Amino acid sequence: MSFINAADLDKNVLDYYNAAMEAKDMREKSYYKKNRAAYIDSLLMCVRLGDWHGVSDAANDLRVLEAKEGK
């Protein structure tokens, strides 16, 4: 029977936690990147259509998204 030393267990748990957090960060960055591109496309379409309220809405959505992203 082998025993795991408490320091090794703590290190393994910490490594697992850090890996999980890095994966979460990658998913969130991908989410923001995709949504940012969609909002920019929407904004440009509204400009082409002359829909200035739509431009304002898309710009506000971009501002909120970037604030959540931490920019």
PDB file of N, CA, C, O and CB in Angstrom:
ATOM      1  N   MET A   1       0.854  -1.180   0.000  1.00  0.00           N
ATOM      2  CA  MET A   1       0.000   0.000   0.000  1.00  0.00           C
ATOM      3  C   MET A   1       0.893   1.234   0.000  1.00  0.00           C
ATOM      4  O   MET A   1       1.835   1.333   0.786  1.00  0.00           O
ATOM      5  CB  MET A   1      -0.968   0.003   1.228  1.00  0.00           C
ATOM      6  N   SER A   2       0.591   2.155  -0.875  1.00  0.00           N
ATOM      7  CA  SER A   2       1.386   3.385  -0.906  1.00  0.00           C
ATOM      8  C   SER A   2       0.537   4.539  -0.383  1.00  0.00           C
ATOM      9  O   SER A   2      -0.680   4.581  -0.561  1.00  0.00           O
ATOM     10  CB  SER A   2       1.900   3.687  -2.350  1.00  0.00           C
ATOM     11  N   PHE A   3       1.200   5.438   0.244  1.00  0.00           N
ATOM     12  CA  PHE A   3       0.530   6.602   0.809  1.00  0.00           C
ATOM     13  C   PHE A   3       0.930   7.847   0.029  1.00  0.00           C
ATOM     14  O   PHE A   3       2.058   7.966  -0.450  1.00  0.00           O
ATOM     15  CB  PHE A   3       0.874   6.763   2.310  1.00  0.00           C
ATOM     16  N   ILE A   4       0.000   8.753  -0.086  1.00  0.00           N
ATOM     17  CA  ILE A   4       0.297  10.024  -0.742  1.00  0.00           C
ATOM     18  C   ILE A   4       0.566  11.047   0.339  1.00  0.00           C
ATOM     19  O   ILE A   4      -0.220  11.222   1.271  1.00  0.00           O
ATOM     20  CB  ILE A   4      -0.872  10.482  -1.678  1.00  0.00           C
ATOM     21  N   ASN A   5       1.649  11.692   0.198  1.00  0.00           N
ATOM     22  CA  ASN A   5       2.022  12.733   1.147  1.00  0.00           C
ATOM     23  C   ASN A   5       1.100  13.941   0.937  1.00  0.00           C
ATOM     24  O   ASN A   5       0.731  14.248  -0.197  1.00  0.00           O
ATOM     25  CB  ASN A   5       3.528  13.136   0.979  1.00  0.00           C
ATOM     26  N   ALA A   6       0.735  14.609   1.999  1.00  0.00           N
ATOM     27  CA  ALA A   6      -0.226  15.722   1.938  1.00  0.00           C
ATOM     28  C   ALA A   6       0.246  16.838   1.010  1.00  0.00           C
ATOM     29  O   ALA A   6      -0.569  17.449   0.319  1.00  0.00           O
ATOM     30  CB  ALA A   6      -0.464  16.288   3.337  1.00  0.00           C
ATOM     31  N   ALA A   7       1.529  17.106   0.984  1.00  0.00           N
ATOM     32  CA  ALA A   7       2.059  18.165   0.114  1.00  0.00           C
ATOM     33  C   ALA A   7       1.881  17.789  -1.361  1.00  0.00           C
ATOM     34  O   ALA A   7       1.535  18.632  -2.188  1.00  0.00           O
ATOM     35  CB  ALA A   7       3.560  18.424   0.424  1.00  0.00           C
ATOM     36  N   ASP A   8       2.123  16.497  -1.681  1.00  0.00           N
ATOM     37  CA  ASP A   8       1.928  16.038  -3.062  1.00  0.00           C
ATOM     38  C   ASP A   8       0.459  16.098  -3.447  1.00  0.00           C
ATOM     39  O   ASP A   8       0.127  16.480  -4.569  1.00  0.00           O
ATOM     40  CB  ASP A   8       2.460  14.607  -3.239  1.00  0.00           C
ATOM     41  N   LEU A   9      -0.415  15.727  -2.536  1.00  0.00           N
ATOM     42  CA  LEU A   9      -1.848  15.775  -2.808  1.00  0.00           C
ATOM     43  C   LEU A   9      -2.277  17.219  -3.057  1.00  0.00           C
ATOM     44  O   LEU A   9      -3.007  17.499  -4.007  1.00  0.00           O
ATOM     45  CB  LEU A   9      -2.652  15.162  -1.635  1.00  0.00           C
ATOM     46  N   ASP A  10      -1.822  18.132  -2.201  1.00  0.00           N
ATOM     47  CA  ASP A  10      -2.153  19.546  -2.385  1.00  0.00           C
ATOM     48  C   ASP A  10      -1.639  20.058  -3.729  1.00  0.00           C
ATOM     49  O   ASP A  10      -2.327  20.820  -4.408  1.00  0.00           O
ATOM     50  CB  ASP A  10      -1.566  20.386  -1.241  1.00  0.00           C
ATOM     51  N   LYS A  11      -0.434  19.642  -4.113  1.00  0.00           N
ATOM     52  CA  LYS A  11       0.120  20.074  -5.397  1.00  0.00           C
ATOM     53  C   LYS A  11      -0.711  19.525  -6.543  1.00  0.00           C
ATOM     54  O   LYS A  11      -0.990  20.247  -7.500  1.00  0.00           O
ATOM     55  CB  LYS A  11       1.584  19.625  -5.538  1.00  0.00           C
ATOM     56  N   ASN A  12      -1.112  18.258  -6.464  1.00  0.00           N
ATOM     57  CA  ASN A  12      -1.921  17.665  -7.531  1.00  0.00           C
ATOM     58  C   ASN A  12      -3.280  18.355  -7.639  1.00  0.00           C
ATOM     59  O   ASN A  12      -3.757  18.613  -8.744  1.00  0.00           O
ATOM     60  CB  ASN A  12      -2.112  16.160  -7.284  1.00  0.00           C
ATOM     61  N   VAL A  13      -3.896  18.650  -6.516  1.00  0.00           N
ATOM     62  CA  VAL A  13      -5.193  19.333  -6.516  1.00  0.00           C
ATOM     63  C   VAL A  13      -5.024  20.729  -7.101  1.00  0.00           C
ATOM     64  O   VAL A  13      -5.848  21.170  -7.902  1.00  0.00           O
ATOM     65  CB  VAL A  13      -5.788  19.409  -5.079  1.00  0.00           C
ATOM     66  N   LEU A  14      -3.976  21.419  -6.711  1.00  0.00           N
ATOM     67  CA  LEU A  14      -3.710  22.760  -7.217  1.00  0.00           C
ATOM     68  C   LEU A  14      -3.433  22.731  -8.725  1.00  0.00           C
ATOM     69  O   LEU A  14      -3.923  23.588  -9.459  1.00  0.00           O
ATOM     70  CB  LEU A  14      -2.522  23.387  -6.467  1.00  0.00           C
ATOM     71  N   ASP A  15      -2.655  21.756  -9.186  1.00  0.00           N
ATOM     72  CA  ASP A  15      -2.385  21.625 -10.631  1.00  0.00           C
ATOM     73  C   ASP A  15      -3.683  21.382 -11.403  1.00  0.00           C
ATOM     74  O   ASP A  15      -3.901  21.973 -12.461  1.00  0.00           O
ATOM     75  CB  ASP A  15      -1.384  20.469 -10.897  1.00  0.00           C
ATOM     76  N   TYR A  16      -4.534  20.518 -10.873  1.00  0.00           N
ATOM     77  CA  TYR A  16      -5.815  20.223 -11.522  1.00  0.00           C
ATOM     78  C   TYR A  16      -6.682  21.481 -11.570  1.00  0.00           C
ATOM     79  O   TYR A  16      -7.282  21.784 -12.601  1.00  0.00           O
ATOM     80  CB  TYR A  16      -6.558  19.085 -10.778  1.00  0.00           C
ATOM     81  N   TYR A  17      -6.747  22.206 -10.464  1.00  0.00           N
ATOM     82  CA  TYR A  17      -7.538  23.433 -10.391  1.00  0.00           C
ATOM     83  C   TYR A  17      -7.024  24.467 -11.393  1.00  0.00           C
ATOM     84  O   TYR A  17      -7.812  25.090 -12.105  1.00  0.00           O
ATOM     85  CB  TYR A  17      -7.505  24.010  -8.964  1.00  0.00           C
ATOM     86  N   ASN A  18      -5.710  24.647 -11.446  1.00  0.00           N
ATOM     87  CA  ASN A  18      -5.124  25.623 -12.374  1.00  0.00           C
ATOM     88  C   ASN A  18      -5.410  25.246 -13.820  1.00  0.00           C
ATOM     89  O   ASN A  18      -5.708  26.115 -14.640  1.00  0.00           O
ATOM     90  CB  ASN A  18      -3.609  25.732 -12.153  1.00  0.00           C
ATOM     91  N   ALA A  19      -5.323  23.958 -14.142  1.00  0.00           N
ATOM     92  CA  ALA A  19      -5.615  23.509 -15.507  1.00  0.00           C
ATOM     93  C   ALA A  19      -7.083  23.767 -15.846  1.00  0.00           C
ATOM     94  O   ALA A  19      -7.399  24.189 -16.958  1.00  0.00           O
ATOM     95  CB  ALA A  19      -5.281  22.004 -15.671  1.00  0.00           C
ATOM     96  N   ALA A  20      -7.967  23.518 -14.902  1.00  0.00           N
ATOM     97  CA  ALA A  20      -9.392  23.755 -15.126  1.00  0.00           C
ATOM     98  C   ALA A  20      -9.665  25.241 -15.333  1.00  0.00           C
ATOM     99  O   ALA A  20     -10.466  25.607 -16.192  1.00  0.00           O
ATOM    100  CB  ALA A  20     -10.219  23.221 -13.945  1.00  0.00           C
ATOM    101  N   MET A  21      -9.014  26.095 -14.562  1.00  0.00           N
ATOM    102  CA  MET A  21      -9.221  27.536 -14.700  1.00  0.00           C
ATOM    103  C   MET A  21      -8.673  28.043 -16.032  1.00  0.00           C
ATOM    104  O   MET A  21      -9.274  28.924 -16.647  1.00  0.00           O
ATOM    105  CB  MET A  21      -8.557  28.285 -13.538  1.00  0.00           C
ATOM    106  N   GLU A  22      -7.543  27.503 -16.485  1.00  0.00           N
ATOM    107  CA  GLU A  22      -6.992  27.904 -17.779  1.00  0.00           C
ATOM    108  C   GLU A  22      -7.946  27.507 -18.905  1.00  0.00           C
ATOM    109  O   GLU A  22      -8.140  28.274 -19.849  1.00  0.00           O
ATOM    110  CB  GLU A  22      -5.601  27.265 -18.000  1.00  0.00           C
ATOM    111  N   ALA A  23      -8.544  26.313 -18.813  1.00  0.00           N
ATOM    112  CA  ALA A  23      -9.498  25.867 -19.826  1.00  0.00           C
ATOM    113  C   ALA A  23     -10.722  26.776 -19.826  1.00  0.00           C
ATOM    114  O   ALA A  23     -11.240  27.122 -20.888  1.00  0.00           O
ATOM    115  CB  ALA A  23      -9.915  24.400 -19.578  1.00  0.00           C
ATOM    116  N   LYS A  24     -11.183  27.163 -18.641  1.00  0.00           N
ATOM    117  CA  LYS A  24     -12.334  28.063 -18.540  1.00  0.00           C
ATOM    118  C   LYS A  24     -12.007  29.417 -19.175  1.00  0.00           C
ATOM    119  O   LYS A  24     -12.822  29.975 -19.909  1.00  0.00           O
ATOM    120  CB  LYS A  24     -12.750  28.250 -17.060  1.00  0.00           C
ATOM    121  N   ASP A  25     -10.821  29.936 -18.891  1.00  0.00           N
ATOM    122  CA  ASP A  25     -10.402  31.218 -19.475  1.00  0.00           C
ATOM    123  C   ASP A  25     -10.370  31.146 -20.996  1.00  0.00           C
ATOM    124  O   ASP A  25     -10.779  32.089 -21.674  1.00  0.00           O
ATOM    125  CB  ASP A  25      -9.022  31.624 -18.943  1.00  0.00           C
ATOM    126  N   MET A  26      -9.882  30.022 -21.536  1.00  0.00           N
ATOM    127  CA  MET A  26      -9.828  29.855 -22.989  1.00  0.00           C
ATOM    128  C   MET A  26     -11.232  29.849 -23.592  1.00  0.00           C
ATOM    129  O   MET A  26     -11.468  30.459 -24.634  1.00  0.00           O
ATOM    130  CB  MET A  26      -9.090  28.557 -23.352  1.00  0.00           C
ATOM    131  N   ARG A  27     -12.175  29.146 -22.922  1.00  0.00           N
ATOM    132  CA  ARG A  27     -13.553  29.107 -23.419  1.00  0.00           C
ATOM    133  C   ARG A  27     -14.177  30.494 -23.374  1.00  0.00           C
ATOM    134  O   ARG A  27     -14.866  30.894 -24.312  1.00  0.00           O
ATOM    135  CB  ARG A  27     -14.398  28.119 -22.599  1.00  0.00           C
ATOM    136  N   GLU A  28     -13.939  31.235 -22.283  1.00  0.00           N
ATOM    137  CA  GLU A  28     -14.505  32.570 -22.158  1.00  0.00           C
ATOM    138  C   GLU A  28     -13.926  33.516 -23.204  1.00  0.00           C
ATOM    139  O   GLU A  28     -14.658  34.327 -23.772  1.00  0.00           O
ATOM    140  CB  GLU A  28     -14.258  33.120 -20.759  1.00  0.00           C
ATOM    141  N   LYS A  29     -12.633  33.424 -23.465  1.00  0.00           N
ATOM    142  CA  LYS A  29     -12.012  34.282 -24.477  1.00  0.00           C
ATOM    143  C   LYS A  29     -12.586  33.973 -25.854  1.00  0.00           C
ATOM    144  O   LYS A  29     -12.830  34.881 -26.648  1.00  0.00           O
ATOM    145  CB  LYS A  29     -10.479  34.100 -24.484  1.00  0.00           C
ATOM    146  N   SER A  30     -12.803  32.686 -26.135  1.00  0.00           N
ATOM    147  CA  SER A  30     -13.393  32.299 -27.413  1.00  0.00           C
ATOM    148  C   SER A  30     -14.816  32.839 -27.519  1.00  0.00           C
ATOM    149  O   SER A  30     -15.222  33.318 -28.577  1.00  0.00           O
ATOM    150  CB  SER A  30     -13.385  30.765 -27.577  1.00  0.00           C
ATOM    151  N   TYR A  31     -15.579  32.763 -26.419  1.00  0.00           N
ATOM    152  CA  TYR A  31     -16.947  33.269 -26.371  1.00  0.00           C
ATOM    153  C   TYR A  31     -16.969  34.773 -26.666  1.00  0.00           C
ATOM    154  O   TYR A  31     -17.760  35.237 -27.487  1.00  0.00           O
ATOM    155  CB  TYR A  31     -17.583  32.980 -24.992  1.00  0.00           C
ATOM    156  N   TYR A  32     -16.104  35.526 -25.996  1.00  0.00           N
ATOM    157  CA  TYR A  32     -16.065  36.972 -26.208  1.00  0.00           C
ATOM    158  C   TYR A  32     -15.623  37.314 -27.621  1.00  0.00           C
ATOM    159  O   TYR A  32     -16.157  38.235 -28.240  1.00  0.00           O
ATOM    160  CB  TYR A  32     -15.134  37.632 -25.199  1.00  0.00           C
ATOM    161  N   LYS A  33     -14.646  36.572 -28.132  1.00  0.00           N
ATOM    162  CA  LYS A  33     -14.146  36.837 -29.477  1.00  0.00           C
ATOM    163  C   LYS A  33     -15.248  36.624 -30.519  1.00  0.00           C
ATOM    164  O   LYS A  33     -15.413  37.440 -31.425  1.00  0.00           O
ATOM    165  CB  LYS A  33     -12.938  35.935 -29.786  1.00  0.00           C
ATOM    166  N   LYS A  34     -16.002  35.525 -30.389  1.00  0.00           N
ATOM    167  CA  LYS A  34     -17.092  35.239 -31.333  1.00  0.00           C
ATOM    168  C   LYS A  34     -18.193  36.289 -31.216  1.00  0.00           C
ATOM    169  O   LYS A  34     -18.684  36.787 -32.229  1.00  0.00           O
ATOM    170  CB  LYS A  34     -17.675  33.827 -31.082  1.00  0.00           C
ATOM    171  N   ASN A  35     -18.581  36.627 -29.997  1.00  0.00           N
ATOM    172  CA  ASN A  35     -19.638  37.619 -29.821  1.00  0.00           C
ATOM    173  C   ASN A  35     -19.199  39.001 -30.292  1.00  0.00           C
ATOM    174  O   ASN A  35     -19.995  39.741 -30.869  1.00  0.00           O
ATOM    175  CB  ASN A  35     -20.061  37.681 -28.360  1.00  0.00           C
ATOM    176  N   ARG A  36     -17.960  39.345 -30.055  1.00  0.00           N
ATOM    177  CA  ARG A  36     -17.451  40.649 -30.495  1.00  0.00           C
ATOM    178  C   ARG A  36     -17.532  40.744 -32.016  1.00  0.00           C
ATOM    179  O   ARG A  36     -17.956  41.765 -32.557  1.00  0.00           O
ATOM    180  CB  ARG A  36     -15.988  40.868 -30.012  1.00  0.00           C
ATOM    181  N   ALA A  37     -17.127  39.684 -32.696  1.00  0.00           N
ATOM    182  CA  ALA A  37     -17.185  39.674 -34.160  1.00  0.00           C
ATOM    183  C   ALA A  37     -18.633  39.806 -34.643  1.00  0.00           C
ATOM    184  O   ALA A  37     -18.901  40.512 -35.614  1.00  0.00           O
ATOM    185  CB  ALA A  37     -16.550  38.377 -34.718  1.00  0.00           C
ATOM    186  N   ALA A  38     -19.559  39.133 -33.971  1.00  0.00           N
ATOM    187  CA  ALA A  38     -20.969  39.200 -34.372  1.00  0.00           C
ATOM    188  C   ALA A  38     -21.519  40.614 -34.168  1.00  0.00           C
ATOM    189  O   ALA A  38     -22.250  41.118 -35.021  1.00  0.00           O
ATOM    190  CB  ALA A  38     -21.809  38.177 -33.569  1.00  0.00           C
ATOM    191  N   TYR A  39     -21.180  41.254 -33.059  1.00  0.00           N
ATOM    192  CA  TYR A  39     -21.649  42.620 -32.809  1.00  0.00           C
ATOM    193  C   TYR A  39     -21.064  43.605 -33.828  1.00  0.00           C
ATOM    194  O   TYR A  39     -21.752  44.524 -34.273  1.00  0.00           O
ATOM    195  CB  TYR A  39     -21.277  43.056 -31.382  1.00  0.00           C
ATOM    196  N   ILE A  40     -19.806  43.413 -34.191  1.00  0.00           N
ATOM    197  CA  ILE A  40     -19.187  44.288 -35.187  1.00  0.00           C
ATOM    198  C   ILE A  40     -19.861  44.095 -36.536  1.00  0.00           C
ATOM    199  O   ILE A  40     -20.124  45.067 -37.244  1.00  0.00           O
ATOM    200  CB  ILE A  40     -17.671  44.013 -35.298  1.00  0.00           C
ATOM    201  N   ASP A  41     -20.146  42.833 -36.902  1.00  0.00           N
ATOM    202  CA  ASP A  41     -20.868  42.576 -38.160  1.00  0.00           C
ATOM    203  C   ASP A  41     -22.231  43.255 -38.142  1.00  0.00           C
ATOM    204  O   ASP A  41     -22.645  43.869 -39.126  1.00  0.00           O
ATOM    205  CB  ASP A  41     -21.036  41.056 -38.394  1.00  0.00           C
ATOM    206  N   SER A  42     -22.920  43.139 -37.014  1.00  0.00           N
ATOM    207  CA  SER A  42     -24.243  43.769 -36.875  1.00  0.00           C
ATOM    208  C   SER A  42     -24.127  45.289 -37.002  1.00  0.00           C
ATOM    209  O   SER A  42     -24.933  45.925 -37.681  1.00  0.00           O
ATOM    210  CB  SER A  42     -24.886  43.393 -35.513  1.00  0.00           C
ATOM    211  N   LEU A  43     -23.134  45.857 -36.353  1.00  0.00           N
ATOM    212  CA  LEU A  43     -22.933  47.304 -36.413  1.00  0.00           C
ATOM    213  C   LEU A  43     -22.681  47.758 -37.850  1.00  0.00           C
ATOM    214  O   LEU A  43     -23.261  48.745 -38.302  1.00  0.00           O
ATOM    215  CB  LEU A  43     -21.760  47.720 -35.510  1.00  0.00           C
ATOM    216  N   LEU A  44     -21.816  47.039 -38.569  1.00  0.00           N
ATOM    217  CA  LEU A  44     -21.508  47.412 -39.949  1.00  0.00           C
ATOM    218  C   LEU A  44     -22.722  47.266 -40.859  1.00  0.00           C
ATOM    219  O   LEU A  44     -22.932  48.082 -41.757  1.00  0.00           O
ATOM    220  CB  LEU A  44     -20.361  46.560 -40.479  1.00  0.00           C
ATOM    221  N   MET A  45     -23.528  46.220 -40.624  1.00  0.00           N
ATOM    222  CA  MET A  45     -24.733  46.056 -41.414  1.00  0.00           C
ATOM    223  C   MET A  45     -25.686  47.227 -41.173  1.00  0.00           C
ATOM    224  O   MET A  45     -26.293  47.745 -42.111  1.00  0.00           O
ATOM    225  CB  MET A  45     -25.419  44.723 -41.079  1.00  0.00           C
ATOM    226  N   CYS A  46     -25.812  47.638 -39.914  1.00  0.00           N
ATOM    227  CA  CYS A  46     -26.683  48.775 -39.595  1.00  0.00           C
ATOM    228  C   CYS A  46     -26.183  50.057 -40.239  1.00  0.00           C
ATOM    229  O   CYS A  46     -26.985  50.884 -40.673  1.00  0.00           O
ATOM    230  CB  CYS A  46     -26.783  48.962 -38.084  1.00  0.00           C
ATOM    231  N   VAL A  47     -24.859  50.234 -40.309  1.00  0.00           N
ATOM    232  CA  VAL A  47     -24.297  51.412 -40.985  1.00  0.00           C
ATOM    233  C   VAL A  47     -24.688  51.378 -42.457  1.00  0.00           C
ATOM    234  O   VAL A  47     -25.141  52.386 -42.999  1.00  0.00           O
ATOM    235  CB  VAL A  47     -22.743  51.464 -40.830  1.00  0.00           C
ATOM    236  N   ARG A  48     -24.517  50.217 -43.115  1.00  0.00           N
ATOM    237  CA  ARG A  48     -24.874  50.112 -44.534  1.00  0.00           C
ATOM    238  C   ARG A  48     -26.347  50.403 -44.784  1.00  0.00           C
ATOM    239  O   ARG A  48     -26.714  50.967 -45.815  1.00  0.00           O
ATOM    240  CB  ARG A  48     -24.536  48.728 -45.054  1.00  0.00           C
ATOM    241  N   LEU A  49     -27.208  50.004 -43.806  1.00  0.00           N
ATOM    242  CA  LEU A  49     -28.646  50.216 -43.954  1.00  0.00           C
ATOM    243  C   LEU A  49     -29.085  51.614 -43.505  1.00  0.00           C
ATOM    244  O   LEU A  49     -30.225  52.018 -43.739  1.00  0.00           O
ATOM    245  CB  LEU A  49     -29.402  49.166 -43.162  1.00  0.00           C
ATOM    246  N   GLY A  50     -28.183  52.341 -42.867  1.00  0.00           N
ATOM    247  CA  GLY A  50     -28.538  53.650 -42.337  1.00  0.00           C
ATOM    248  C   GLY A  50     -29.415  53.553 -41.099  1.00  0.00           C
ATOM    249  O   GLY A  50     -30.157  54.484 -40.783  1.00  0.00           O
ATOM    250  N   ASP A  51     -29.332  52.439 -40.405  1.00  0.00           N
ATOM    251  CA  ASP A  51     -30.118  52.207 -39.179  1.00  0.00           C
ATOM    252  C   ASP A  51     -29.293  52.708 -37.989  1.00  0.00           C
ATOM    253  O   ASP A  51     -28.564  51.939 -37.362  1.00  0.00           O
ATOM    254  CB  ASP A  51     -30.492  50.669 -39.008  1.00  0.00           C
ATOM    255  N   TRP A  52     -29.414  53.996 -37.689  1.00  0.00           N
ATOM    256  CA  TRP A  52     -28.557  54.607 -36.668  1.00  0.00           C
ATOM    257  C   TRP A  52     -28.912  54.150 -35.269  1.00  0.00           C
ATOM    258  O   TRP A  52     -28.045  54.133 -34.396  1.00  0.00           O
ATOM    259  CB  TRP A  52     -28.649  56.110 -36.741  1.00  0.00           C
ATOM    260  N   HIS A  53     -30.153  53.780 -35.030  1.00  0.00           N
ATOM    261  CA  HIS A  53     -30.514  53.217 -33.719  1.00  0.00           C
ATOM    262  C   HIS A  53     -29.854  51.843 -33.553  1.00  0.00           C
ATOM    263  O   HIS A  53     -29.392  51.492 -32.467  1.00  0.00           O
ATOM    264  CB  HIS A  53     -32.072  53.101 -33.571  1.00  0.00           C
ATOM    265  N   GLY A  54     -29.818  51.076 -34.643  1.00  0.00           N
ATOM    266  CA  GLY A  54     -29.143  49.780 -34.615  1.00  0.00           C
ATOM    267  C   GLY A  54     -27.654  49.922 -34.384  1.00  0.00           C
ATOM    268  O   GLY A  54     -27.052  49.122 -33.669  1.00  0.00           O
ATOM    269  N   VAL A  55     -27.051  50.948 -34.993  1.00  0.00           N
ATOM    270  CA  VAL A  55     -25.623  51.225 -34.778  1.00  0.00           C
ATOM    271  C   VAL A  55     -25.382  51.511 -33.301  1.00  0.00           C
ATOM    272  O   VAL A  55     -24.441  50.993 -32.701  1.00  0.00           O
ATOM    273  CB  VAL A  55     -25.144  52.426 -35.654  1.00  0.00           C
ATOM    274  N   SER A  56     -26.245  52.343 -32.726  1.00  0.00           N
ATOM    275  CA  SER A  56     -26.119  52.688 -31.314  1.00  0.00           C
ATOM    276  C   SER A  56     -26.270  51.451 -30.429  1.00  0.00           C
ATOM    277  O   SER A  56     -25.507  51.263 -29.482  1.00  0.00           O
ATOM    278  CB  SER A  56     -27.160  53.743 -30.930  1.00  0.00           C
ATOM    279  N   ASP A  57     -27.254  50.611 -30.740  1.00  0.00           N
ATOM    280  CA  ASP A  57     -27.473  49.394 -29.955  1.00  0.00           C
ATOM    281  C   ASP A  57     -26.261  48.472 -30.028  1.00  0.00           C
ATOM    282  O   ASP A  57     -25.800  47.959 -29.008  1.00  0.00           O
ATOM    283  CB  ASP A  57     -28.727  48.655 -30.447  1.00  0.00           C
ATOM    284  N   ALA A  58     -25.746  48.264 -31.242  1.00  0.00           N
ATOM    285  CA  ALA A  58     -24.584  47.381 -31.403  1.00  0.00           C
ATOM    286  C   ALA A  58     -23.358  47.953 -30.687  1.00  0.00           C
ATOM    287  O   ALA A  58     -22.593  47.209 -30.072  1.00  0.00           O
ATOM    288  CB  ALA A  58     -24.272  47.171 -32.900  1.00  0.00           C
ATOM    289  N   ALA A  59     -23.172  49.268 -30.766  1.00  0.00           N
ATOM    290  CA  ALA A  59     -22.041  49.902 -30.080  1.00  0.00           C
ATOM    291  C   ALA A  59     -22.172  49.740 -28.567  1.00  0.00           C
ATOM    292  O   ALA A  59     -21.189  49.461 -27.880  1.00  0.00           O
ATOM    293  CB  ALA A  59     -21.951  51.399 -30.450  1.00  0.00           C
ATOM    294  N   ASN A  60     -23.374  49.914 -28.058  1.00  0.00           N
ATOM    295  CA  ASN A  60     -23.597  49.728 -26.614  1.00  0.00           C
ATOM    296  C   ASN A  60     -23.350  48.281 -26.206  1.00  0.00           C
ATOM    297  O   ASN A  60     -22.756  48.021 -25.160  1.00  0.00           O
ATOM    298  CB  ASN A  60     -25.032  50.143 -26.229  1.00  0.00           C
ATOM    299  N   ASP A  61     -23.807  47.335 -27.033  1.00  0.00           N
ATOM    300  CA  ASP A  61     -23.562  45.921 -26.734  1.00  0.00           C
ATOM    301  C   ASP A  61     -22.075  45.612 -26.722  1.00  0.00           C
ATOM    302  O   ASP A  61     -21.604  44.855 -25.873  1.00  0.00           O
ATOM    303  CB  ASP A  61     -24.271  45.028 -27.752  1.00  0.00           C
ATOM    304  N   LEU A  62     -21.328  46.194 -27.662  1.00  0.00           N
ATOM    305  CA  LEU A  62     -19.868  46.014 -27.679  1.00  0.00           C
ATOM    306  C   LEU A  62     -19.223  46.582 -26.417  1.00  0.00           C
ATOM    307  O   LEU A  62     -18.317  45.976 -25.844  1.00  0.00           O
ATOM    308  CB  LEU A  62     -19.261  46.684 -28.921  1.00  0.00           C
ATOM    309  N   ARG A  63     -19.699  47.746 -25.996  1.00  0.00           N
ATOM    310  CA  ARG A  63     -19.145  48.371 -24.792  1.00  0.00           C
ATOM    311  C   ARG A  63     -19.380  47.484 -23.574  1.00  0.00           C
ATOM    312  O   ARG A  63     -18.484  47.311 -22.748  1.00  0.00           O
ATOM    313  CB  ARG A  63     -19.769  49.763 -24.566  1.00  0.00           C
ATOM    314  N   VAL A  64     -20.585  46.921 -23.459  1.00  0.00           N
ATOM    315  CA  VAL A  64     -20.900  46.030 -22.332  1.00  0.00           C
ATOM    316  C   VAL A  64     -20.046  44.767 -22.394  1.00  0.00           C
ATOM    317  O   VAL A  64     -19.513  44.317 -21.380  1.00  0.00           O
ATOM    318  CB  VAL A  64     -22.403  45.658 -22.333  1.00  0.00           C
ATOM    319  N   LEU A  65     -19.920  44.198 -23.595  1.00  0.00           N
ATOM    320  CA  LEU A  65     -19.128  42.987 -23.753  1.00  0.00           C
ATOM    321  C   LEU A  65     -17.672  43.225 -23.363  1.00  0.00           C
ATOM    322  O   LEU A  65     -17.069  42.404 -22.671  1.00  0.00           O
ATOM    323  CB  LEU A  65     -19.212  42.484 -25.192  1.00  0.00           C
ATOM    324  N   GLU A  66     -17.114  44.335 -23.801  1.00  0.00           N
ATOM    325  CA  GLU A  66     -15.716  44.636 -23.473  1.00  0.00           C
ATOM    326  C   GLU A  66     -15.551  44.930 -21.991  1.00  0.00           C
ATOM    327  O   GLU A  66     -14.504  44.624 -21.421  1.00  0.00           O
ATOM    328  CB  GLU A  66     -15.214  45.823 -24.298  1.00  0.00           C
ATOM    329  N   ALA A  67     -16.553  45.514 -21.356  1.00  0.00           N
ATOM    330  CA  ALA A  67     -16.467  45.755 -19.908  1.00  0.00           C
ATOM    331  C   ALA A  67     -16.470  44.419 -19.158  1.00  0.00           C
ATOM    332  O   ALA A  67     -15.754  44.255 -18.170  1.00  0.00           O
ATOM    333  CB  ALA A  67     -17.649  46.654 -19.424  1.00  0.00           C
ATOM    334  N   LYS A  68     -17.273  43.474 -19.630  1.00  0.00           N
ATOM    335  CA  LYS A  68     -17.291  42.145 -18.988  1.00  0.00           C
ATOM    336  C   LYS A  68     -15.981  41.412 -19.213  1.00  0.00           C
ATOM    337  O   LYS A  68     -15.533  40.644 -18.362  1.00  0.00           O
ATOM    338  CB  LYS A  68     -18.458  41.299 -19.524  1.00  0.00           C
ATOM    339  N   GLU A  69     -15.376  41.653 -20.359  1.00  0.00           N
ATOM    340  CA  GLU A  69     -14.111  41.005 -20.692  1.00  0.00           C
ATOM    341  C   GLU A  69     -12.958  41.598 -19.880  1.00  0.00           C
ATOM    342  O   GLU A  69     -11.923  40.957 -19.702  1.00  0.00           O
ATOM    343  CB  GLU A  69     -13.823  41.138 -22.193  1.00  0.00           C
ATOM    344  N   GLY A  70     -13.143  42.810 -19.398  1.00  0.00           N
ATOM    345  CA  GLY A  70     -12.130  43.427 -18.564  1.00  0.00           C
ATOM    346  C   GLY A  70     -11.206  44.349 -19.313  1.00  0.00           C
ATOM    347  O   GLY A  70     -10.095  44.606 -18.850  1.00  0.00           O
ATOM    348  N   LYS A  71     -11.626  44.859 -20.460  1.00  0.00           N
ATOM    349  CA  LYS A  71     -10.785  45.780 -21.222  1.00  0.00           C
ATOM    350  C   LYS A  71     -10.913  47.176 -20.671  1.00  0.00           C
ATOM    351  O   LYS A  71     -10.279  48.101 -21.180  1.00  0.00           O
ATOM    352  CB  LYS A  71     -11.155  45.762 -22.704  1.00  0.00           C
TER     353      LYS A  71
END
